[in-house]
């Protein structure tokens, strides 16, 4: 999942037009997962241009969960084990 690109989109002013083919492929994945609303060009279109409308609620929630998971993985193992014992 292209999480860094999703995080960038959340910070950008939307709607925006994306011309980069690599990023358009990431948008296809994010759209299929329900994380962004986007107008995508046909795959075989000679003009590859997408318009990103917004990051969905699911996309925002996924970013929050991913951020919490990243913070948790940076803690030392003993602290994680201690916190897990309280869950």
Chimera marker file (.cmm) of the C-alpha trace (Angstrom):
<marker_set name="trace">
<marker id="1" x="0.000" y="0.000" z="0.000" r="1" g="1" b="0" radius="0.5"/>
<marker id="2" x="1.490" y="3.390" z="-0.939" r="1" g="1" b="0" radius="0.5"/>
<marker id="3" x="1.096" y="4.877" z="2.546" r="1" g="1" b="0" radius="0.5"/>
<marker id="4" x="3.630" y="7.696" z="2.167" r="1" g="1" b="0" radius="0.5"/>
<marker id="5" x="1.852" y="8.942" z="-0.939" r="1" g="1" b="0" radius="0.5"/>
<marker id="6" x="-1.489" y="8.774" z="0.905" r="1" g="1" b="0" radius="0.5"/>
<marker id="7" x="0.027" y="10.767" z="3.775" r="1" g="1" b="0" radius="0.5"/>
<marker id="8" x="1.270" y="13.365" z="1.268" r="1" g="1" b="0" radius="0.5"/>
<marker id="9" x="-2.200" y="13.606" z="-0.274" r="1" g="1" b="0" radius="0.5"/>
<marker id="10" x="-3.749" y="14.144" z="3.151" r="1" g="1" b="0" radius="0.5"/>
<marker id="11" x="-1.449" y="17.147" z="3.633" r="1" g="1" b="0" radius="0.5"/>
<marker id="12" x="-1.910" y="18.591" z="0.121" r="1" g="1" b="0" radius="0.5"/>
<marker id="13" x="-4.596" y="21.031" z="-0.873" r="1" g="1" b="0" radius="0.5"/>
<marker id="14" x="-7.206" y="18.995" z="-2.727" r="1" g="1" b="0" radius="0.5"/>
<marker id="15" x="-8.500" y="18.643" z="-5.347" r="1" g="1" b="0" radius="0.5"/>
<marker id="16" x="-5.283" y="18.327" z="-7.312" r="1" g="1" b="0" radius="0.5"/>
<marker id="17" x="-4.263" y="17.039" z="-10.719" r="1" g="1" b="0" radius="0.5"/>
<marker id="18" x="-1.661" y="14.282" z="-10.882" r="1" g="1" b="0" radius="0.5"/>
<marker id="19" x="0.353" y="13.766" z="-14.061" r="1" g="1" b="0" radius="0.5"/>
<marker id="20" x="3.044" y="11.377" z="-12.807" r="1" g="1" b="0" radius="0.5"/>
<marker id="21" x="2.284" y="7.872" z="-14.114" r="1" g="1" b="0" radius="0.5"/>
<marker id="22" x="3.876" y="6.194" z="-11.073" r="1" g="1" b="0" radius="0.5"/>
<marker id="23" x="1.667" y="8.213" z="-8.735" r="1" g="1" b="0" radius="0.5"/>
<marker id="24" x="-1.387" y="7.509" z="-10.880" r="1" g="1" b="0" radius="0.5"/>
<marker id="25" x="-0.696" y="3.790" z="-10.402" r="1" g="1" b="0" radius="0.5"/>
<marker id="26" x="-0.546" y="4.408" z="-6.635" r="1" g="1" b="0" radius="0.5"/>
<marker id="27" x="-3.868" y="6.233" z="-6.897" r="1" g="1" b="0" radius="0.5"/>
<marker id="28" x="-5.381" y="3.198" z="-8.623" r="1" g="1" b="0" radius="0.5"/>
<marker id="29" x="-4.368" y="1.038" z="-5.636" r="1" g="1" b="0" radius="0.5"/>
<marker id="30" x="-5.584" y="3.576" z="-3.087" r="1" g="1" b="0" radius="0.5"/>
<marker id="31" x="-8.873" y="4.013" z="-4.948" r="1" g="1" b="0" radius="0.5"/>
<marker id="32" x="-9.423" y="0.244" z="-5.162" r="1" g="1" b="0" radius="0.5"/>
<marker id="33" x="-8.853" y="0.067" z="-1.393" r="1" g="1" b="0" radius="0.5"/>
<marker id="34" x="-11.416" y="2.831" z="-0.831" r="1" g="1" b="0" radius="0.5"/>
<marker id="35" x="-8.896" y="5.306" z="0.592" r="1" g="1" b="0" radius="0.5"/>
<marker id="36" x="-9.211" y="8.105" z="-1.974" r="1" g="1" b="0" radius="0.5"/>
<marker id="37" x="-11.846" y="9.451" z="-4.308" r="1" g="1" b="0" radius="0.5"/>
<marker id="38" x="-10.227" y="10.127" z="-7.645" r="1" g="1" b="0" radius="0.5"/>
<marker id="39" x="-11.106" y="10.521" z="-11.306" r="1" g="1" b="0" radius="0.5"/>
<marker id="40" x="-8.773" y="8.131" z="-13.104" r="1" g="1" b="0" radius="0.5"/>
<marker id="41" x="-7.927" y="7.975" z="-16.789" r="1" g="1" b="0" radius="0.5"/>
<marker id="42" x="-8.365" y="4.701" z="-18.684" r="1" g="1" b="0" radius="0.5"/>
<marker id="43" x="-5.224" y="2.567" z="-18.402" r="1" g="1" b="0" radius="0.5"/>
<marker id="44" x="-4.600" y="2.710" z="-22.150" r="1" g="1" b="0" radius="0.5"/>
<marker id="45" x="-5.262" y="6.447" z="-22.487" r="1" g="1" b="0" radius="0.5"/>
<marker id="46" x="-2.428" y="8.390" z="-24.148" r="1" g="1" b="0" radius="0.5"/>
<marker id="47" x="-3.029" y="11.258" z="-21.703" r="1" g="1" b="0" radius="0.5"/>
<marker id="48" x="-2.437" y="9.984" z="-18.188" r="1" g="1" b="0" radius="0.5"/>
<marker id="49" x="-3.949" y="12.581" z="-15.870" r="1" g="1" b="0" radius="0.5"/>
<marker id="50" x="-5.882" y="11.953" z="-12.662" r="1" g="1" b="0" radius="0.5"/>
<marker id="51" x="-7.786" y="14.327" z="-10.445" r="1" g="1" b="0" radius="0.5"/>
<marker id="52" x="-7.613" y="13.539" z="-6.742" r="1" g="1" b="0" radius="0.5"/>
<marker id="53" x="-10.799" y="14.776" z="-5.091" r="1" g="1" b="0" radius="0.5"/>
<marker id="54" x="-10.330" y="13.791" z="-1.445" r="1" g="1" b="0" radius="0.5"/>
<marker id="55" x="-8.935" y="11.279" z="1.019" r="1" g="1" b="0" radius="0.5"/>
<marker id="56" x="-11.829" y="9.211" z="2.365" r="1" g="1" b="0" radius="0.5"/>
<marker id="57" x="-12.634" y="8.562" z="6.002" r="1" g="1" b="0" radius="0.5"/>
<marker id="58" x="-11.162" y="5.085" z="5.590" r="1" g="1" b="0" radius="0.5"/>
<marker id="59" x="-7.967" y="6.616" z="4.207" r="1" g="1" b="0" radius="0.5"/>
<marker id="60" x="-7.692" y="9.002" z="7.164" r="1" g="1" b="0" radius="0.5"/>
<marker id="61" x="-8.377" y="6.215" z="9.661" r="1" g="1" b="0" radius="0.5"/>
<marker id="62" x="-5.772" y="4.010" z="7.985" r="1" g="1" b="0" radius="0.5"/>
<marker id="63" x="-3.191" y="6.784" z="8.252" r="1" g="1" b="0" radius="0.5"/>
<marker id="64" x="-3.961" y="7.229" z="11.960" r="1" g="1" b="0" radius="0.5"/>
<marker id="65" x="-3.646" y="3.484" z="12.572" r="1" g="1" b="0" radius="0.5"/>
<marker id="66" x="-0.448" y="3.301" z="10.513" r="1" g="1" b="0" radius="0.5"/>
<marker id="67" x="1.021" y="6.218" z="12.483" r="1" g="1" b="0" radius="0.5"/>
<marker id="68" x="0.189" y="4.557" z="15.806" r="1" g="1" b="0" radius="0.5"/>
<marker id="69" x="1.720" y="1.302" z="14.610" r="1" g="1" b="0" radius="0.5"/>
<marker id="70" x="4.892" y="3.129" z="13.513" r="1" g="1" b="0" radius="0.5"/>
<marker id="71" x="5.215" y="4.846" z="16.909" r="1" g="1" b="0" radius="0.5"/>
<marker id="72" x="4.702" y="1.521" z="18.657" r="1" g="1" b="0" radius="0.5"/>
<marker id="73" x="7.393" y="-0.206" z="16.587" r="1" g="1" b="0" radius="0.5"/>
<marker id="74" x="9.947" y="2.486" z="17.537" r="1" g="1" b="0" radius="0.5"/>
<marker id="75" x="9.573" y="1.779" z="21.261" r="1" g="1" b="0" radius="0.5"/>
<marker id="76" x="11.877" y="-0.709" z="22.886" r="1" g="1" b="0" radius="0.5"/>
<marker id="77" x="10.622" y="-4.332" z="23.134" r="1" g="1" b="0" radius="0.5"/>
<marker id="78" x="10.349" y="-4.320" z="26.943" r="1" g="1" b="0" radius="0.5"/>
<marker id="79" x="8.091" y="-1.241" z="26.883" r="1" g="1" b="0" radius="0.5"/>
<marker id="80" x="5.884" y="-2.801" z="24.168" r="1" g="1" b="0" radius="0.5"/>
<marker id="81" x="5.552" y="-6.009" z="26.202" r="1" g="1" b="0" radius="0.5"/>
<marker id="82" x="4.630" y="-4.056" z="29.322" r="1" g="1" b="0" radius="0.5"/>
<marker id="83" x="1.992" y="-2.013" z="27.451" r="1" g="1" b="0" radius="0.5"/>
<marker id="84" x="0.607" y="-5.158" z="25.813" r="1" g="1" b="0" radius="0.5"/>
<marker id="85" x="0.101" y="-6.780" z="29.213" r="1" g="1" b="0" radius="0.5"/>
<marker id="86" x="-2.380" y="-3.997" z="30.099" r="1" g="1" b="0" radius="0.5"/>
<marker id="87" x="-4.516" y="-4.574" z="26.959" r="1" g="1" b="0" radius="0.5"/>
<link id1="1" id2="2" r="1" g="1" b="0" radius="0.2"/>
<link id1="2" id2="3" r="1" g="1" b="0" radius="0.2"/>
<link id1="3" id2="4" r="1" g="1" b="0" radius="0.2"/>
<link id1="4" id2="5" r="1" g="1" b="0" radius="0.2"/>
<link id1="5" id2="6" r="1" g="1" b="0" radius="0.2"/>
<link id1="6" id2="7" r="1" g="1" b="0" radius="0.2"/>
<link id1="7" id2="8" r="1" g="1" b="0" radius="0.2"/>
<link id1="8" id2="9" r="1" g="1" b="0" radius="0.2"/>
<link id1="9" id2="10" r="1" g="1" b="0" radius="0.2"/>
<link id1="10" id2="11" r="1" g="1" b="0" radius="0.2"/>
<link id1="11" id2="12" r="1" g="1" b="0" radius="0.2"/>
<link id1="12" id2="13" r="1" g="1" b="0" radius="0.2"/>
<link id1="13" id2="14" r="1" g="1" b="0" radius="0.2"/>
<link id1="14" id2="15" r="1" g="1" b="0" radius="0.2"/>
<link id1="15" id2="16" r="1" g="1" b="0" radius="0.2"/>
<link id1="16" id2="17" r="1" g="1" b="0" radius="0.2"/>
<link id1="17" id2="18" r="1" g="1" b="0" radius="0.2"/>
<link id1="18" id2="19" r="1" g="1" b="0" radius="0.2"/>
<link id1="19" id2="20" r="1" g="1" b="0" radius="0.2"/>
<link id1="20" id2="21" r="1" g="1" b="0" radius="0.2"/>
<link id1="21" id2="22" r="1" g="1" b="0" radius="0.2"/>
<link id1="22" id2="23" r="1" g="1" b="0" radius="0.2"/>
<link id1="23" id2="24" r="1" g="1" b="0" radius="0.2"/>
<link id1="24" id2="25" r="1" g="1" b="0" radius="0.2"/>
<link id1="25" id2="26" r="1" g="1" b="0" radius="0.2"/>
<link id1="26" id2="27" r="1" g="1" b="0" radius="0.2"/>
<link id1="27" id2="28" r="1" g="1" b="0" radius="0.2"/>
<link id1="28" id2="29" r="1" g="1" b="0" radius="0.2"/>
<link id1="29" id2="30" r="1" g="1" b="0" radius="0.2"/>
<link id1="30" id2="31" r="1" g="1" b="0" radius="0.2"/>
<link id1="31" id2="32" r="1" g="1" b="0" radius="0.2"/>
<link id1="32" id2="33" r="1" g="1" b="0" radius="0.2"/>
<link id1="33" id2="34" r="1" g="1" b="0" radius="0.2"/>
<link id1="34" id2="35" r="1" g="1" b="0" radius="0.2"/>
<link id1="35" id2="36" r="1" g="1" b="0" radius="0.2"/>
<link id1="36" id2="37" r="1" g="1" b="0" radius="0.2"/>
<link id1="37" id2="38" r="1" g="1" b="0" radius="0.2"/>
<link id1="38" id2="39" r="1" g="1" b="0" radius="0.2"/>
<link id1="39" id2="40" r="1" g="1" b="0" radius="0.2"/>
<link id1="40" id2="41" r="1" g="1" b="0" radius="0.2"/>
<link id1="41" id2="42" r="1" g="1" b="0" radius="0.2"/>
<link id1="42" id2="43" r="1" g="1" b="0" radius="0.2"/>
<link id1="43" id2="44" r="1" g="1" b="0" radius="0.2"/>
<link id1="44" id2="45" r="1" g="1" b="0" radius="0.2"/>
<link id1="45" id2="46" r="1" g="1" b="0" radius="0.2"/>
<link id1="46" id2="47" r="1" g="1" b="0" radius="0.2"/>
<link id1="47" id2="48" r="1" g="1" b="0" radius="0.2"/>
<link id1="48" id2="49" r="1" g="1" b="0" radius="0.2"/>
<link id1="49" id2="50" r="1" g="1" b="0" radius="0.2"/>
<link id1="50" id2="51" r="1" g="1" b="0" radius="0.2"/>
<link id1="51" id2="52" r="1" g="1" b="0" radius="0.2"/>
<link id1="52" id2="53" r="1" g="1" b="0" radius="0.2"/>
<link id1="53" id2="54" r="1" g="1" b="0" radius="0.2"/>
<link id1="54" id2="55" r="1" g="1" b="0" radius="0.2"/>
<link id1="55" id2="56" r="1" g="1" b="0" radius="0.2"/>
<link id1="56" id2="57" r="1" g="1" b="0" radius="0.2"/>
<link id1="57" id2="58" r="1" g="1" b="0" radius="0.2"/>
<link id1="58" id2="59" r="1" g="1" b="0" radius="0.2"/>
<link id1="59" id2="60" r="1" g="1" b="0" radius="0.2"/>
<link id1="60" id2="61" r="1" g="1" b="0" radius="0.2"/>
<link id1="61" id2="62" r="1" g="1" b="0" radius="0.2"/>
<link id1="62" id2="63" r="1" g="1" b="0" radius="0.2"/>
<link id1="63" id2="64" r="1" g="1" b="0" radius="0.2"/>
<link id1="64" id2="65" r="1" g="1" b="0" radius="0.2"/>
<link id1="65" id2="66" r="1" g="1" b="0" radius="0.2"/>
<link id1="66" id2="67" r="1" g="1" b="0" radius="0.2"/>
<link id1="67" id2="68" r="1" g="1" b="0" radius="0.2"/>
<link id1="68" id2="69" r="1" g="1" b="0" radius="0.2"/>
<link id1="69" id2="70" r="1" g="1" b="0" radius="0.2"/>
<link id1="70" id2="71" r="1" g="1" b="0" radius="0.2"/>
<link id1="71" id2="72" r="1" g="1" b="0" radius="0.2"/>
<link id1="72" id2="73" r="1" g="1" b="0" radius="0.2"/>
<link id1="73" id2="74" r="1" g="1" b="0" radius="0.2"/>
<link id1="74" id2="75" r="1" g="1" b="0" radius="0.2"/>
<link id1="75" id2="76" r="1" g="1" b="0" radius="0.2"/>
<link id1="76" id2="77" r="1" g="1" b="0" radius="0.2"/>
<link id1="77" id2="78" r="1" g="1" b="0" radius="0.2"/>
<link id1="78" id2="79" r="1" g="1" b="0" radius="0.2"/>
<link id1="79" id2="80" r="1" g="1" b="0" radius="0.2"/>
<link id1="80" id2="81" r="1" g="1" b="0" radius="0.2"/>
<link id1="81" id2="82" r="1" g="1" b="0" radius="0.2"/>
<link id1="82" id2="83" r="1" g="1" b="0" radius="0.2"/>
<link id1="83" id2="84" r="1" g="1" b="0" radius="0.2"/>
<link id1="84" id2="85" r="1" g="1" b="0" radius="0.2"/>
<link id1="85" id2="86" r="1" g="1" b="0" radius="0.2"/>
<link id1="86" id2="87" r="1" g="1" b="0" radius="0.2"/>
</marker_set>
